[in-house]
Each structure stands twice: as C-alpha cells, then as structure tokens.
Amino acid sequence: MSSYQPFKVIIVGFDGVLGSVLAGALDLFSFTGVSWQRFSDERVEPKFNVQIASLGGADIRCSNRLIMQAHCDIREVTECDLLLIPTIGDSIDKVLSQNSDLIAHIKRLANTKADIASNCSGAFFLAKAGLLDHKIATTHWGYASKFKADFPLVDLQENQFVTQSKRQSGNIFCAAGGSAFYDLGLLLIERYCGLEISTQVAKTQIIDTKRGNQNSYTNVTLHKPHADQLVQQVQEFIEQNFTQSIQVSRLAAMVNITPRTLNRRFQTCIAMRPIEYIQAVRIEQAKRLLELGDITIKSLAEQVGYEDLSSFTRLFKRATELTPKEYQNKFSRLSI
C-alpha cells in the first residue's frame, strides 16, 4: 500500500469569481495522476488533494450566476502546499470591497510555507494584501493600466503569461488572463510532481504548452485613456493617417510644440514615444487584416504604411512574437 501523501491545494472561492476558472483549476489539479493513468490502464494515484475554501464555508455565487459549494471554511485552513486565487469575474473594485475579509486569511496563509498563485485579476487580491510590493507579477493585459495605477509598487510584467517571484516562506506565481491558468497549472504541477506528470496532464487535457506571451493577444487601443487632449489629438491623427508617411517633427509642429516635448508627453500618458505609437497602430491594423482573411504579406505591409517588407515583418514579430504568416494561421477566420 502506498504511503504517498497528495499535495494540499486550497482554491479561494468568493462571490464574483469566474466560474470557469474556479471549476477548471479544481479539475486540472484533481485529475493529475488520474486521467492519464485511466487511459494507460495504470494505477490511479491522485497527486493533489484539492478543496475550495470560502469564508464560513458559504456557497459561492460565480460571476455567471452559477452557485458552487465550498468544501471548507478558509478560516479553518491552517496550512496548505498551494493557495490559489482564481479570476475575478465581476467588477474588480466591487469584489475586493465585498470580500475584504479574505485579505487577512490570504496574508495569514502567505506567512506559512505555502506557495501562492493567482490567475488573471486574482492578482488584485495579492496586491491588495501587499504580497506583490517590489515583486514581479502579471495579470490580463486588459487590466494592466488599472493594476499599475492601483498598485504602483508592483513590477507588472503585462506581456508575460506566467511570472514567479520569491518571498521568505515560498513563491508567488501569477498568470495572465482567461485560459492562462492552464499554463500556470502545468508549471505548478511540474514543480510538485515533475515534468513527466505535467506532460501527461497536458496531453490528456490537450493543452498547448508553447504559447509564448500575451503580446499577440493585446489591443493597442487600450493604451489610450488619459486626460492630455493634445496627446489625444496626435493619437487620433496617427490613427486616421497611419498608412501615410508620418514624421514626428510634423506631428509636433501640428500641435505647436517641440518634438522633444511631444516625446515626453507621450511617454507620460501612454508609456510610448510617438514613433512607437505609430508602429503599434500599424501593427494593430495588420493584425485585424490578417484575422479577416487571406492576404499576401506584401499587400499587408503596403496597406499599413510599410514599403520595406523585411522591416515590417521584423516589427510585427517583435510586437507579437509571431511572423505575419504565423499570426494569420493562428487567428484568421478562414483557418477556423
């Protein structure tokens, strides 16, 4: 008889949680050491003991209005190997406010030897608890601006799928949005059970293990919100004229300031120089054209304002980590 003891995983449940991630994380860890073994006619040996913990052990109302039953009261959890904070599905500020009592228990368990992990907007719980100050983290690219504004002490790596940082008693892991919890889950399974088991899980769950980072999923238009009307005016001009040759000196003259001042104001508002914004707008349009259907790369480059095909391809890959052809194969409607 085996004396193997499964690793203890606690998934924090709270009203407003994204139900698919709560249930998905439960399944991913619960079936480690189970699914592959069943398919291979091997001995089933669960590697994780997984429980959903909520305040008072209360039922959890997910953001999709599904009601899920907790396994235990987080107040009674004294130790675990892994504490997992899933995605916030409702308004982040609303959920943090309504579940403020959870913060103390996240802090308490962070003072044990447990690893702590969050998915997507779950990182806001960790940041609110002060666990990410002066540490690297990631979250969904759509929440990056809010996260930076709310928690300026955190080193947010918004392009990363998964980040890992050290603390005195363990490690903190953060994953980007949506299904990135699979990337996080596989990394953690490998950490506890080894590469072979992690690979088994990836194969049985049919999970793509080579997705790179968030760059190919981001939308440059989300960099726009700010109060500088002059910069907004220049941005709008760029977005309407990106197929033409645009000089930064011309943009500066258009709004009666020096190129140096324009650069500084762009950096302050959107963390980009004007030339970088021009490139970003062009790449964003190129992505949309690739998604719509079949188009040659030469025609694509010309339609977004590039005469030099090699220069366009280089910039596109730098921005998305995919060549235009690879991006087309991945996201084009015609490839579905």
RARAPE-V380372 format. One line per field, one symbol per residue. ss: DSSP state (H for helix, E for strand, L for the rest). phi: phi as a letter, one per 30 degrees, with the letter a starting at -180 (. if undefined). psi: psi as a letter, one per 20 degrees, with the letter a starting at -180 (. if undefined). A space follows every 10 residues. Layout:
ss = ???
phi = ???
psi = ???
This chain:
ss = LLLLLLEEEE EELLLLELHH HHHHHHHHHH LLLLHHHHHL LLLLLLLEEE EEEEHHHLLE ELLLLLEELL LEEHHHLLLL LEEEELLELL LHHHHHHHLL HHHHHHHHHH LLLLEEEEEH HHHHHHHHLL LLLLLEELLL HHHHHHHHHH LLLLEELLLL LEEEEEELLE EEEEELLLLH HHHHHHHHHH HHHLHHHHHH HHHHHLLLLL LLLLHHHLLH HHHLLLLLHH HHHHHHHHHH HLLLLLLHHH HHHHLLLLHH HHHHHHHHHH LLLHHHHHHH HHHHHHHHHH HHLLLLHHHH HHHLLLLLHH HHHHHHHHHH LLLHHHHHHH HLHHHL
phi = .dcdcddccc cdcadjdded dedddededd cdibdedddc hcddbecbcc bccbdiiddc cdddidcccd dacddcdcaa dbcccdddcc edddddddcd ddeddddddd dcdddcbbch dedddddddi dceibdabad edcedddddd bddcddcddd dbbbbcbecl bccbbddhdd dddddddddd dccjddddde deddchcdcb cibdedcdbd ddddeacddd ddddeddddc bddcdbcddd ddddcibded ddeddddddb hbdedddedd dddddddddd ddldaddddd eddcjccddd dddddddddc ibdedddddd cdddcd
psi = pqjppqqppp pppqpjqohh hghghggghh jpjfgghghj lrppnpiqop qpprpjkqqp orhjjppqpq hrphhiohqr hpppoappha pggggggikh ihghhggghh iajqqpqqpc ihhhgghhij ijpkqqrrap hijgggghhh miipnpmiiq gpqpqqrgjb qpqqqarcji hgggghghgh ghirhggghg ghghilpojm idaihiiroh iiihorjohg hgggghgghi kiirppphhg gghhjlrqhg hggghggggj kqqghhhggg gghghggghh hhapqqhghg ghijjphogh gggghghhhi jqrhghgghh iphii.
